[in-house]
Amino acid sequence: MESPGARKSGLKLPAGMSGGTLRLDTTKAASASASASASASASASASASFRSISSITSPSSFRSISNLTSPSKANSSTCSDRFIPCRSSSRLHTFGLVEKGSPAKEGANEAYSRLLRSELFGPDFVSPSSPAAAPHSPISPTKNMLRFRTDHSAPPSSPYSPSVLGPHNAFASDSSTPPPKPPRKVPKTPHKVLDAPSLQDDFYLNLVDWSSQNVLAVGLGTCVYLWSASNSKVTKLCDLGPYDGVCSVQWTREGSFISIGTNLGQVQIWDGTQCKKVRTMGGHQTRTGVLAWNSRTLASGSRDRNILQHDMRVSSDFVSKLVGHKSEVCGLKWSCDDRELASGGNDNQLLVWNQHSQQPALRLTEHTAAVKAIAWSPHQSGLLVSGGGTADRCIRFWNTTNGHQLNSVDTGSQVCNLAWSKNVNELVSTHGYSQNQIMVWKYPSLAKVATLTGHSMRVLYLAMSPDGQTIVTGAGDETLRFWNVFPSMKAPAPVKDTGLWSLGRTQIR
């Protein structure tokens, strides 16, 4: 029932509010109206309305209205106290919050009910009352609002559970994909630098070799110098005089004797321990730019396009001549079992010779530039690698059993030398035009392990230490640089050379 004051002011009260709740003070309203009576009749009407509102906003009446006002409605523009989740991902059936069908709906069409549940709860939802759902293991939707961590300690409820075979299983991923090994770090700077005055910048010469007794031989101009890696002692082995020059040096496998190829076409044999010449052999018409020892004989290649084989046990200068190249022979390497000899020439050919024929067993002509860089794999029989010059720039791998090319990689620079590591299945290549770099490769993936730079001219010379860990490179910039590029063997022998790793730059003569 409305109160008289509410009816007079036009205020509509809620249903549960009586007229006595609002106390209208007519005395105070009359005094307020008297003070504002200077206006016209319109002002008197406004004063009556003001009296009604002011009476409602008195402290006692404000407390009554504030009790009916919800805080959530008062602040509905800034915050809300309601959270409406997505039914398809809430898993209400897990907590027993899905309402059961009323008796009035039990007789309805079952197909319609399934369609309705699918539209309301999503296609993955299965009602607990459905016979397809297990009584104690309800099927969960694929998308969770709160992603629960799978408890691997408890046994799975089904052998086909995603926690066993799925991609999120930590045990399955650890066993199938082991953690990758960290890449091996190769120092980017040389351990030692030697000055090598008069080291020639000639692609067809081979002026550096490292013996099995840890002595480095270097041909500088008309002289050959020996540098001991154990104590850094430098010894002058020989001087060929003003009318000759050193074109190649090569130690025997035992490291006691060294052969020297000269500009006049001779091959000299020297005792490296006593610095004494043992023998001089002729046979070439011009310079001897490359030498290769096996266990019994020495092969020499010359600009006269011939390969001569010398035997120290006979008195003749050579025992056989191999004719096959059409230009200067600049690369020679014996296989590890001494059965095959690979030769490369300025005619862009790579030839493979055996001990039973004077004709090449293989003639490989895929290179498009001079072939100086040759190396046999110590890990796989019949595996040969070769590198081409400036117009080719490729490293090619060959199976000498059938003559097939196994692989090829374009290095981007002239290939000057190749050497295979005996400790790991990796190889190193040195390059000339135009980057003058040193590169370490894995085999057979041909992944680059390291790229080393430092020489300012073509890296024409390469030799490897007896332990297989260090290489020395020489260039026309008249320096020899020592790089530690390969790891040690699994069971390495004790190494006695301590002076090799001393830092600094010294002179070899």
GUTI-347367 format. One record per residue (C-alpha): residue in three letters; x, y, z. Coordinates in pm, 1 decimal, decimal comma. Last residue first. Example, Ala and Ser with C-alpha at 12.3 -4.5 7.8 and 13.67 -1.06 7.14 Angstrom:
- SER; 1367,0; -106,0; 714,0
- ALA; 1230,0; -450,0; 780,0
END
This chain:
- ARG; 11577,4; -1974,8; -4072,4
- ILE; 11246,1; -2095,5; -3938,5
- GLN; 11166,6; -1763,7; -3772,7
- THR; 10955,3; -1740,5; -3461,1
- ARG; 10606,7; -1615,4; -3377,6
- GLY; 10451,2; -1654,9; -3037,1
- LEU; 10290,8; -1925,4; -2832,2
- SER; 10461,1; -2243,7; -2729,5
- TRP; 10244,1; -2535,7; -2838,2
- LEU; 10509,0; -2725,9; -3032,2
- GLY; 10770,0; -2715,8; -2756,1
- THR; 10615,1; -3002,1; -2565,5
- ASP; 10656,7; -3288,5; -2810,0
- LYS; 10667,6; -3607,1; -2605,5
- VAL; 10320,4; -3738,6; -2674,8
- PRO; 10212,2; -4046,6; -2484,5
- ALA; 10013,0; -4282,1; -2707,2
- PRO; 9648,0; -4202,2; -2750,6
- ALA; 9372,5; -4443,9; -2650,4
- LYS; 9055,6; -4282,5; -2784,1
- MET; 9254,9; -4089,7; -3045,1
- SER; 9299,0; -3717,4; -3006,9
- PRO; 9061,2; -3463,7; -3152,6
- PHE; 9127,2; -3287,8; -3484,2
- VAL; 9174,3; -2915,9; -3565,2
- ASN; 9471,8; -2785,7; -3365,0
- TRP; 9619,4; -2538,5; -3612,2
- PHE; 9985,1; -2455,6; -3679,2
- ARG; 10060,7; -2170,7; -3919,8
- LEU; 10360,0; -2145,7; -4152,6
- THR; 10420,8; -1799,0; -4294,9
- GLU; 10573,2; -1665,2; -4615,5
- ASP; 10256,2; -1488,9; -4741,9
- GLY; 10282,0; -1739,4; -5028,2
- ALA; 10115,5; -1992,4; -4804,8
- GLY; 10189,6; -2272,0; -4561,3
- THR; 9963,3; -2481,7; -4342,7
- VAL; 10049,4; -2700,5; -4045,9
- ILE; 9800,0; -2950,2; -3909,5
- THR; 9756,2; -3071,7; -3554,4
- GLN; 9568,5; -3364,0; -3402,6
- GLY; 9692,5; -3660,3; -3606,3
- ASP; 9953,5; -3771,4; -3350,9
- PRO; 10226,7; -3764,2; -3616,5
- SER; 10142,9; -3402,9; -3714,8
- MET; 9972,4; -3330,0; -4046,3
- ALA; 10100,5; -3140,4; -4351,9
- LEU; 9954,2; -2877,2; -4584,4
- TYR; 10088,0; -2639,1; -4847,0
- LEU; 9918,5; -2406,9; -5097,8
- VAL; 9704,4; -2192,8; -4867,5
- ARG; 9662,8; -1909,4; -5119,8
- MET; 9745,6; -1567,0; -4978,4
- SER; 9656,5; -1359,0; -4671,0
- HIS; 9656,2; -1658,5; -4440,0
- GLY; 9441,1; -1624,2; -4129,9
- THR; 9113,5; -1801,6; -4188,4
- LEU; 8962,2; -2116,1; -4042,8
- THR; 8626,8; -2271,1; -4130,2
- ALA; 8506,1; -2536,4; -3888,8
- VAL; 8303,1; -2856,1; -3862,6
- LYS; 8134,5; -2826,3; -4199,9
- ALA; 7892,0; -3108,9; -4267,1
- LEU; 8002,3; -3342,8; -4543,9
- SER; 7757,7; -3607,3; -4409,0
- PRO; 7997,4; -3891,2; -4500,7
- TYR; 8229,4; -3765,1; -4358,6
- LYS; 8267,9; -3455,9; -4146,5
- TRP; 8451,7; -3161,3; -4294,4
- VAL; 8720,4; -2917,3; -4173,0
- MET; 8787,8; -2610,0; -4387,2
- ILE; 9094,3; -2387,2; -4427,3
- GLN; 9044,5; -2057,8; -4608,7
- ASN; 9221,5; -1860,1; -4881,0
- GLN; 8888,0; -1700,4; -4988,3
- SER; 8943,5; -1646,8; -5360,1
- TYR; 9133,8; -1817,8; -5483,4
- GLY; 9326,7; -2059,0; -5264,2
- HIS; 9197,1; -2336,1; -5043,1
- THR; 9300,3; -2587,8; -4781,3
- SER; 9096,0; -2898,9; -4707,0
- VAL; 9063,3; -3101,2; -4388,3
- LEU; 8908,0; -3442,1; -4344,3
- GLU; 8690,3; -3619,3; -4091,6
- ASN; 8626,7; -3979,0; -3992,2
- VAL; 8812,2; -3947,7; -3663,2
- ASN; 9166,7; -4026,0; -3542,8
- LYS; 9335,3; -4093,0; -3879,2
- SER; 9226,5; -3757,7; -4017,8
- TRP; 9214,8; -3730,3; -4395,0
- ALA; 9419,4; -3465,2; -4575,4
- LEU; 9331,8; -3252,6; -4877,4
- ASN; 9529,3; -2974,7; -5046,1
- CYS; 9492,3; -2686,2; -5293,9
- VAL; 9117,5; -2666,5; -5365,2
- GLN; 9038,3; -2336,6; -5542,4
- SER; 8741,0; -2174,0; -5375,1
- GLY; 8360,2; -2198,1; -5356,3
- THR; 8369,3; -2534,9; -5181,6
- ASP; 8137,7; -2716,6; -5423,0
- VAL; 8064,0; -3061,1; -5280,5
- SER; 8064,5; -3397,8; -5454,5
- ASN; 7956,8; -3749,2; -5364,1
- LEU; 8006,6; -4115,0; -5441,9
- GLN; 8163,3; -4094,3; -5787,6
- HIS; 8180,4; -4444,1; -5927,0
- GLY; 8509,5; -4598,6; -6040,7
- ASN; 8410,4; -4954,8; -5950,2
- THR; 8663,2; -5045,7; -5680,5
- THR; 8804,7; -4692,4; -5673,1
- ASN; 8493,7; -4559,1; -5500,9
- TRP; 8533,3; -4186,6; -5542,1
- PHE; 8464,1; -3867,7; -5346,7
- ARG; 8479,8; -3527,6; -5514,5
- ILE; 8579,0; -3191,2; -5367,2
- CYS; 8481,5; -2912,9; -5606,4
- ARG; 8640,5; -2573,5; -5681,0
- ASP; 8638,1; -2647,0; -6057,4
- ALA; 8773,9; -2341,6; -6243,6
- THR; 9009,1; -2251,1; -5958,1
- GLY; 9152,0; -2596,9; -5903,6
- GLY; 8991,8; -2931,9; -5834,0
- GLY; 8992,0; -3152,5; -5527,1
- SER; 9020,8; -3529,0; -5481,3
- VAL; 8893,0; -3790,3; -5237,1
- LEU; 8952,6; -4165,0; -5255,9
- LEU; 8770,3; -4447,6; -5077,6
- GLY; 8902,8; -4791,9; -5179,5
- SER; 8928,9; -4924,1; -4824,5
- GLN; 8744,9; -4725,3; -4560,6
- HIS; 8890,6; -4568,8; -4244,7
- PRO; 9234,3; -4451,9; -4364,3
- SER; 9065,8; -4260,1; -4647,9
- TRP; 9297,6; -4178,4; -4937,4
- ALA; 9383,6; -3814,7; -5015,0
- ILE; 9439,7; -3605,5; -5331,5
- ALA; 9463,0; -3226,4; -5381,7
- LYS; 9655,3; -3138,5; -5699,6
- VAL; 9390,2; -3188,5; -5966,5
- ALA; 9400,1; -2908,0; -6226,2
- ALA; 9060,8; -2783,1; -6340,1
- THR; 8730,1; -2917,5; -6478,1
- HIS; 8714,0; -3231,7; -6265,8
- GLU; 8488,6; -3511,3; -6393,0
- THR; 8769,9; -3686,9; -6583,0
- LEU; 8837,0; -4003,2; -6384,9
- ARG; 9068,5; -4252,2; -6557,9
- LEU; 9081,7; -4577,2; -6365,9
- ALA; 9316,3; -4878,9; -6395,0
- PRO; 9586,7; -4657,4; -6543,1
- GLN; 9825,4; -4836,0; -6779,1
- GLN; 10164,1; -4975,4; -6677,0
- SER; 9993,3; -5264,8; -6502,7
- HIS; 10039,1; -5493,7; -6202,4
- GLN; 10107,1; -5248,6; -5922,2
- ASN; 9786,0; -5051,9; -5962,3
- TRP; 9727,3; -4704,7; -6102,1
- VAL; 9442,6; -4456,7; -6041,7
- LEU; 9424,6; -4146,7; -6260,7
- LEU; 9259,2; -3811,1; -6185,5
- GLN; 9249,7; -3584,2; -6488,7
- ASN; 9220,4; -3205,1; -6512,5
- ASP; 9515,8; -3190,9; -6758,3
- ASN; 9718,3; -3012,5; -6486,4
- GLY; 9756,6; -3349,3; -6325,9
- GLY; 9642,3; -3578,3; -6051,5
- SER; 9783,5; -3917,4; -5955,9
- ALA; 9643,5; -4195,8; -5738,9
- LEU; 9861,0; -4497,1; -5661,9
- GLU; 9704,8; -4826,1; -5559,4
- ARG; 9825,1; -5131,4; -5369,1
- ASP; 10027,4; -4961,2; -5096,2
- ASP; 9772,6; -5065,2; -4826,4
- CYS; 9712,5; -4703,9; -4716,5
- SER; 9674,8; -4588,9; -5075,0
- TRP; 9965,9; -4403,9; -5232,9
- LYS; 9929,1; -4033,8; -5314,8
- LEU; 10052,1; -3816,4; -5603,2
- GLY; 9937,4; -3469,1; -5718,8
- CYS; 10107,1; -3216,6; -5952,1
- VAL; 10176,9; -3411,3; -6272,1
- GLU; 10225,3; -3161,1; -6553,5
- SER; 10019,8; -3216,3; -6869,1
- LYS; 9885,4; -3497,4; -7085,7
- HIS; 9886,1; -3756,7; -6810,6
- GLY; 9907,6; -4127,8; -6883,3
- VAL; 10265,1; -4248,5; -6881,6
- LEU; 10387,7; -4447,8; -6582,3
- LYS; 10759,7; -4523,6; -6587,7
- SER; 10917,2; -4815,5; -6406,1
- VAL; 11230,6; -4916,0; -6211,4
- PHE; 11395,7; -4580,0; -6169,9
- ASP; 11749,4; -4440,8; -6139,9
- SER; 11909,3; -4783,1; -6161,0
- SER; 12114,1; -4918,8; -5871,9
- VAL; 11844,6; -5128,6; -5709,7
- ARG; 11739,9; -5146,9; -5344,4
- MET; 11633,1; -4781,3; -5324,0
- ASP; 11353,1; -4843,8; -5572,3
- HIS; 11232,1; -4548,0; -5776,7
- GLN; 10898,3; -4523,5; -5957,4
- LEU; 10873,0; -4255,0; -6224,0
- ILE; 10555,1; -4063,7; -6317,4
- ASN; 10566,0; -3874,3; -6646,8
- ARG; 10403,2; -3548,6; -6764,9
- ASP; 10742,1; -3371,1; -6823,9
- ARG; 10632,1; -3132,2; -6548,2
- SER; 10719,1; -3406,5; -6306,5
- GLY; 10580,5; -3669,5; -6075,2
- SER; 10787,5; -3889,9; -5846,5
- ALA; 10700,7; -4226,0; -5693,9
- LEU; 10923,0; -4372,5; -5421,0
- THR; 10939,1; -4743,7; -5345,8
- ARG; 10940,6; -4984,8; -5051,1
- SER; 10681,5; -4892,2; -4784,6
- ASN; 10513,9; -4625,2; -4994,2
- TRP; 10659,7; -4285,6; -5065,4
- ALA; 10506,3; -4003,5; -5269,9
- LEU; 10680,8; -3710,6; -5443,4
- VAL; 10553,3; -3400,4; -5629,3
- GLY; 10702,5; -3110,8; -5826,7
- THR; 10996,4; -3271,3; -6002,4
- ARG; 11119,4; -3003,6; -6241,9
- THR; 11229,6; -3090,8; -6593,5
- GLN; 11349,5; -3385,4; -6802,3
- HIS; 11289,9; -3648,6; -6537,3
- GLY; 11509,3; -3960,6; -6512,2
- GLY; 11765,4; -3878,7; -6248,3
- MET; 11849,4; -4020,8; -5907,4
- THR; 12078,1; -3880,5; -5637,2
- ARG; 12170,5; -4081,5; -5328,7
- VAL; 12253,7; -4071,2; -4960,2
- LYS; 12293,4; -3701,9; -4886,9
- LYS; 12388,6; -3636,2; -4524,3
- CYS; 12203,6; -3432,7; -4264,8
- GLN; 12281,9; -3699,3; -4000,6
- THR; 11926,7; -3745,4; -3870,5
- GLY; 11749,4; -3655,7; -4193,7
- ASP; 11950,7; -3887,7; -4414,9
- TRP; 11898,6; -3745,3; -4762,6
- ILE; 11766,0; -3887,1; -5089,0
- GLN; 11778,5; -3665,0; -5398,0
- VAL; 11540,0; -3676,0; -5692,6
- GLN; 11655,8; -3478,6; -5996,1
- GLY; 11441,1; -3290,1; -6248,3
- LEU; 11644,3; -2967,8; -6267,1
- ASN; 11399,6; -2784,8; -6037,7
- THR; 11461,8; -3038,3; -5765,3
- GLY; 11261,1; -3306,6; -5588,9
- ILE; 11385,9; -3385,4; -5238,1
- SER; 11346,1; -3716,9; -5059,4
- ILE; 11373,9; -3747,9; -4682,9
- PHE; 11509,1; -4031,5; -4473,8
- SER; 11451,8; -4125,3; -4109,1
- GLY; 11077,1; -4063,2; -4074,8
- GLU; 10968,6; -4427,7; -4082,7
- ARG; 10708,1; -4344,5; -4346,4
- THR; 10971,9; -4182,4; -4565,4
- TRP; 10963,6; -3804,9; -4568,3
- GLN; 10865,2; -3600,5; -4876,0
- VAL; 10993,3; -3268,0; -5012,2
- SER; 10906,5; -3094,4; -5340,5
- CYS; 11025,9; -2818,2; -5578,0
- VAL; 11357,6; -2712,3; -5421,6
- GLY; 11575,0; -2502,2; -5652,5
- ASP; 11873,4; -2529,4; -5882,4
- TYR; 12134,8; -2300,3; -6040,9
- PRO; 12227,1; -2097,6; -5731,3
- GLY; 12310,5; -2395,7; -5513,6
- LEU; 12110,0; -2691,4; -5388,0
- ASP; 12148,7; -2598,0; -5020,5
- CYS; 12098,7; -2873,2; -4766,2
- LEU; 11959,2; -2975,9; -4426,2
- LYS; 11959,9; -2646,4; -4239,0
- THR; 11850,1; -2722,8; -3886,3
- VAL; 11595,8; -2536,5; -3675,1
- LYS; 11529,8; -2635,8; -3313,8
- SER; 11174,5; -2583,6; -3191,4
- ASN; 11235,5; -2837,1; -2908,3
- SER; 10985,0; -3114,0; -2980,5
- ALA; 10844,9; -2976,2; -3305,8
- SER; 11188,1; -3001,5; -3465,8
- TRP; 11223,3; -2774,6; -3769,0
- LEU; 11422,2; -2903,5; -4065,9
- TYR; 11523,8; -2663,7; -4343,0
- VAL; 11565,1; -2734,1; -4715,7
- CYS; 11746,2; -2477,2; -4928,8
- THR; 11730,9; -2340,3; -5285,6
- GLY; 11422,8; -2124,7; -5222,8
- LEU; 11267,6; -2237,8; -4897,3
- GLY; 11173,7; -2606,0; -4884,8
- VAL; 11027,7; -2700,6; -4547,9
- ALA; 11072,5; -3022,8; -4349,3
- LEU; 10891,6; -3061,0; -4015,5
- VAL; 11025,1; -3310,1; -3763,3
- ASN; 10791,8; -3506,1; -3536,2
- GLN; 10948,6; -3850,5; -3583,3
- SER; 10660,3; -3955,0; -3809,7
- SER; 10770,0; -3677,5; -4043,2
- TRP; 10587,1; -3358,5; -4136,8
- ASP; 10602,1; -3234,8; -4498,3
- VAL; 10609,0; -2888,7; -4663,5
- LEU; 10726,1; -2784,4; -5013,4
- ASN; 10481,8; -2943,9; -5255,6
- LEU; 10487,2; -2745,0; -5582,1
- TYR; 10220,3; -2708,8; -5851,2
- PHE; 10028,3; -2414,2; -5698,2
- ASP; 10335,9; -2191,0; -5677,0
- ASP; 10357,8; -1910,4; -5419,3
- GLN; 10711,2; -1992,5; -5306,4
- LEU; 10826,8; -1988,1; -4946,3
- SER; 11114,0; -1738,9; -4973,7
- PRO; 11103,1; -1646,8; -4605,0
- ALA; 10915,5; -1889,5; -4376,2
- ASP; 10818,2; -1709,4; -4055,2
- LEU; 10659,4; -1951,6; -3813,0
- VAL; 10322,0; -1905,9; -3647,1
- LYS; 10201,4; -2105,8; -3348,5
- HIS; 9875,5; -2213,1; -3192,6
- PRO; 9672,6; -2091,8; -3488,3
- THR; 9346,6; -1903,1; -3434,9
- LYS; 8989,1; -2023,4; -3476,1
- PRO; 9016,4; -2301,9; -3220,6
- VAL; 8786,4; -2592,4; -3310,7
- LYS; 8488,4; -2655,4; -3084,1
- ARG; 8313,0; -2986,7; -3120,6
- PRO; 7938,5; -2946,6; -3150,1
- PRO; 7734,2; -3043,2; -2846,1
- LYS; 7584,2; -3388,7; -2879,7
- PRO; 7212,0; -3401,1; -2944,8
- PRO; 6985,5; -3536,0; -2670,9
- PRO; 6861,5; -3885,0; -2746,8
- THR; 6544,0; -3907,4; -2954,3
- SER; 6343,5; -4227,4; -2910,3
- SER; 6421,3; -4297,1; -2543,8
- ASP; 6369,5; -3941,8; -2421,5
- SER; 6049,6; -3893,1; -2621,5
- ALA; 5892,2; -4212,0; -2487,9
- PHE; 5977,4; -4129,1; -2127,0
- ALA; 5846,9; -3772,3; -2148,1
- ASN; 5508,1; -3871,5; -2286,1
- HIS; 5362,6; -3565,0; -2453,2
- PRO; 5384,0; -3714,4; -2803,6
- GLY; 5122,0; -3977,7; -2726,6
- LEU; 5182,7; -4347,6; -2677,8
- VAL; 5153,0; -4384,2; -2300,9
- SER; 4984,8; -4059,7; -2193,4
- PRO; 4763,3; -4081,9; -2499,5
- SER; 4590,7; -4384,2; -2344,9
- TYR; 4579,2; -4690,9; -2565,6
- PRO; 4671,7; -4932,0; -2285,7
- SER; 4380,5; -4786,1; -2088,0
- SER; 4347,1; -4659,2; -1733,3
- PRO; 4708,7; -4557,6; -1718,1
- PRO; 4910,2; -4665,5; -1415,3
- ALA; 4971,3; -4386,1; -1163,7
- SER; 5322,0; -4236,8; -1142,3
- HIS; 5286,5; -4059,6; -1474,7
- ASP; 5027,8; -3815,5; -1338,4
- THR; 4924,2; -3609,3; -1638,6
- ARG; 4926,4; -3237,5; -1569,0
- PHE; 4578,0; -3088,0; -1589,9
- ARG; 4509,2; -2818,1; -1842,5
- LEU; 4251,8; -2581,6; -1701,1
- MET; 3999,9; -2497,2; -1972,2
- ASN; 4069,8; -2830,1; -2126,2
- LYS; 4038,7; -2915,5; -2493,3
- THR; 4026,2; -3281,8; -2594,7
- PRO; 3709,5; -3347,7; -2396,0
- SER; 3731,9; -3610,5; -2127,0
- ILE; 3583,7; -3955,7; -2158,1
- PRO; 3446,7; -4070,6; -1825,4
- SER; 3643,8; -4339,4; -1638,7
- HIS; 3437,1; -4478,0; -1350,5
- PRO; 3108,5; -4574,8; -1513,5
- ALA; 3255,9; -4606,5; -1863,0
- ALA; 3073,2; -4400,0; -2122,9
- ALA; 2922,3; -4570,0; -2423,3
- PRO; 2612,2; -4666,9; -2224,9
- SER; 2516,8; -4299,1; -2191,7
- SER; 2410,5; -4203,4; -1840,9
- PRO; 2741,2; -4027,1; -1780,7
- SER; 2670,3; -3809,6; -2083,5
- VAL; 2935,2; -3800,2; -2349,2
- PHE; 3079,6; -3468,7; -2465,3
- ASP; 3314,6; -3475,4; -2757,8
- PRO; 3065,7; -3321,1; -3005,8
- GLY; 3007,4; -3010,9; -2793,2
- PHE; 2802,6; -2950,5; -2477,2
- LEU; 2495,9; -2769,4; -2605,6
- GLU; 2484,3; -2873,6; -2970,2
- SER; 2587,7; -3229,6; -2897,4
- ARG; 2344,9; -3256,5; -2608,1
- LEU; 2061,7; -3136,9; -2833,7
- LEU; 2153,3; -3382,6; -3105,8
- ARG; 2160,4; -3665,5; -2852,6
- SER; 1824,0; -3559,1; -2713,3
- TYR; 1670,8; -3536,2; -3061,7
- ALA; 1786,8; -3884,4; -3140,2
- GLU; 1640,2; -4011,5; -2811,0
- ASN; 1291,6; -3870,2; -2887,9
- ALA; 1119,8; -3775,2; -2568,4
- GLY; 992,1; -4021,6; -2307,6
- GLU; 1245,5; -3925,3; -2046,6
- LYS; 1172,5; -3552,3; -2084,6
- ALA; 879,4; -3536,0; -1838,3
- PRO; 1064,7; -3752,5; -1590,7
- SER; 1338,1; -3484,4; -1574,7
- GLY; 1673,5; -3551,9; -1732,0
- LYS; 1967,3; -3548,1; -1501,5
- GLU; 2156,3; -3227,3; -1457,4
- VAL; 2525,3; -3236,8; -1521,6
- LEU; 2717,1; -3115,6; -1218,5
- GLY; 2858,3; -3450,2; -1110,2
- PHE; 3216,6; -3324,2; -1086,5
- THR; 3346,6; -3517,8; -1381,6
- HIS; 3019,4; -3463,9; -1569,3
- LEU; 3089,0; -3092,3; -1575,1
- ARG; 3398,8; -3141,1; -1783,5
- SER; 3427,7; -2762,3; -1841,2
- SER; 3544,5; -2778,1; -2203,1
- SER; 3216,4; -2801,4; -2395,2
- ARG; 3033,8; -2600,6; -2128,1
- CYS; 3246,3; -2290,5; -2173,5
- PRO; 3262,3; -2113,4; -1838,8
- ILE; 3040,3; -1825,8; -1722,0
- PHE; 3201,0; -1633,8; -1436,6
- ARG; 2976,7; -1393,7; -1241,5
- ASP; 3093,5; -1132,6; -989,2
- SER; 3135,0; -860,5; -1247,9
- CYS; 3351,7; -553,8; -1270,7
- THR; 3356,1; -197,4; -1404,5
- SER; 3014,5; -122,4; -1555,2
- SER; 2825,5; -353,6; -1320,1
- ASN; 2945,0; -161,3; -1014,1
- ALA; 2604,3; -74,2; -868,9
- LYS; 2451,2; -392,0; -1003,5
- SER; 2711,2; -607,3; -827,9
- PRO; 2667,7; -413,3; -506,9
- SER; 2294,4; -502,1; -504,1
- THR; 2063,3; -219,7; -386,4
- LEU; 1785,6; -311,1; -145,1
- ASN; 1978,3; -239,5; 173,8
- SER; 2095,0; 87,5; 25,1
- ILE; 1732,2; 199,1; 6,9
- SER; 1673,9; 161,5; 380,7
- ARG; 2006,5; 319,4; 475,9
- PHE; 1933,6; 611,3; 250,9
- SER; 1597,4; 662,6; 432,8
- SER; 1769,7; 708,3; 766,5
- PRO; 2035,8; 939,1; 633,6
- SER; 1794,9; 1163,8; 440,1
- THR; 1799,4; 1109,5; 67,3
- ILE; 1428,6; 1030,4; 47,3
- SER; 1327,0; 1357,6; 219,3
- SER; 1548,4; 1554,2; -15,3
- ILE; 1377,8; 1394,4; -311,9
- SER; 1020,7; 1484,6; -195,6
- ARG; 1116,3; 1836,8; -90,3
- PHE; 1284,0; 1893,5; -425,1
- SER; 957,0; 1803,7; -601,9
- ALA; 765,2; 2055,8; -394,6
- SER; 1027,9; 2321,5; -461,6
- ALA; 996,3; 2261,0; -833,8
- SER; 622,7; 2329,0; -807,4
- ALA; 683,9; 2647,5; -609,0
- SER; 937,3; 2761,5; -870,0
- ALA; 671,4; 2721,5; -1138,1
- SER; 442,4; 2937,6; -920,6
- ALA; 691,0; 3222,7; -937,3
- SER; 1019,6; 3266,3; -743,0
- ALA; 1080,6; 3441,8; -411,2
- SER; 947,9; 3136,7; -221,3
- ALA; 1296,3; 2977,2; -178,9
- SER; 1337,7; 3047,5; 198,0
- ALA; 976,6; 2948,1; 254,5
- SER; 1022,1; 2613,9; 74,3
- ALA; 1314,0; 2516,3; 297,8
- SER; 1104,8; 2603,2; 604,8
- ALA; 814,8; 2391,7; 469,9
- ALA; 1045,3; 2089,3; 396,0
- LYS; 1187,7; 2106,3; 747,4
- THR; 838,8; 2100,0; 894,9
- THR; 714,8; 1834,8; 652,3
- ASP; 975,6; 1580,0; 761,2
- LEU; 895,2; 1278,7; 541,8
- ARG; 966,4; 952,5; 708,8
- LEU; 997,7; 671,2; 456,6
- THR; 949,0; 331,8; 613,7
- GLY; 598,3; 410,9; 709,5
- GLY; 477,5; 371,5; 351,9
- SER; 565,5; 13,1; 345,9
- MET; 841,3; -144,9; 139,1
- GLY; 809,9; -501,1; 17,3
- ALA; 650,3; -410,0; -316,6
- PRO; 909,8; -149,8; -407,4
- LEU; 810,9; 217,1; -385,3
- LYS; 692,9; 432,9; -673,2
- LEU; 757,9; 802,4; -610,0
- GLY; 497,2; 1047,7; -751,1
- SER; 559,1; 1307,6; -481,3
- LYS; 201,4; 1304,4; -346,3
- ARG; 162,0; 926,9; -367,5
- ALA; 490,1; 871,6; -185,8
- GLY; 390,4; 1107,1; 91,5
- PRO; 46,7; 942,2; 123,4
- SER; 201,9; 598,9; 164,0
- GLU; 151,4; 333,2; -101,1
- MET; 0,0; 0,0; 0,0
END
